[in-house]
Amino acid sequence: MDWLYWIVIGFLAGALSGAVVGGRTARGCLPNIIVGIIGAFVGGWLAQQLGFGAGQGFIAALILAIVGAVVVRVLLELVSPRDRR
């Protein structure tokens, strides 16, 4: 059941980070989930590096995942090719 929890967190974090960052990378349900799950790992790692530790509970996990997903989306925007029209 733990994997279902991370998929839900990933979907919510991916969708919310897409609204915050904008751009044209990683749009759609599955890309949002993938960006959100990767963002959850990135957010957890960043929290540990800053000395906060892992968040306990749904809201703390969601906030960490959103922060990480925003970082992932910004990095995706930086490395994606620009449309030269």
C-alpha positions in Angstrom: 0.0 0.0 0.0 3.0 2.3 0.4 3.5 2.6 -3.3 0.0 3.8 -3.7 0.7 6.6 -1.2 3.8 7.7 -3.2 1.8 7.7 -6.4 -0.9 9.9 -4.9 1.8 12.2 -3.4 3.6 12.2 -6.8 0.5 13.1 -8.8 -0.5 15.9 -6.5 3.1 17.3 -6.3 3.5 17.0 -10.1 0.3 18.8 -10.8 0.9 21.6 -8.3 4.4 22.1 -9.5 3.2 22.3 -13.1 0.9 25.1 -12.1 3.7 26.9 -10.3 6.5 26.5 -12.9 4.6 26.6 -16.1 6.5 25.8 -19.3 6.0 23.0 -21.8 7.9 20.1 -20.3 6.4 17.1 -18.6 2.6 17.7 -19.2 0.0 15.0 -18.7 -1.0 12.6 -16.0 1.9 10.1 -16.2 4.6 12.8 -16.6 3.1 14.6 -13.6 3.3 11.5 -11.5 6.9 10.8 -12.6 8.0 14.4 -11.9 6.2 14.3 -8.6 7.8 11.1 -7.4 11.3 12.2 -8.5 10.5 15.5 -6.8 9.6 13.7 -3.6 13.0 12.1 -3.5 14.7 15.4 -4.4 12.7 17.3 -1.8 13.5 14.7 0.9 17.2 14.8 0.0 17.2 18.6 0.1 15.5 18.6 3.5 18.1 16.3 4.9 20.9 18.4 3.5 19.5 21.5 5.1 19.1 19.7 8.4 15.3 19.5 8.5 15.0 15.7 8.4 12.1 13.8 6.8 8.7 15.3 7.2 6.1 13.3 9.1 2.6 13.1 7.8 0.8 13.7 4.5 1.1 17.5 4.4 4.8 17.5 5.2 5.5 14.9 2.6 3.4 16.8 0.0 5.3 20.1 0.7 8.6 18.3 0.4 7.5 16.7 -2.8 6.2 20.0 -4.3 9.5 21.7 -3.5 11.4 18.9 -5.1 9.1 18.7 -8.1 9.5 22.4 -8.7 13.3 21.9 -8.7 12.9 19.0 -11.2 10.7 21.1 -13.5 13.0 24.0 -13.5 15.9 21.7 -14.4 13.8 20.2 -17.2 13.1 23.6 -18.5 16.7 24.5 -18.5 17.9 21.4 -20.4 14.9 21.2 -22.9 15.6 22.5 -26.4 14.0 25.8 -27.2 11.6 26.3 -30.1 13.3 28.7 -32.6 10.3 30.1 -34.4 
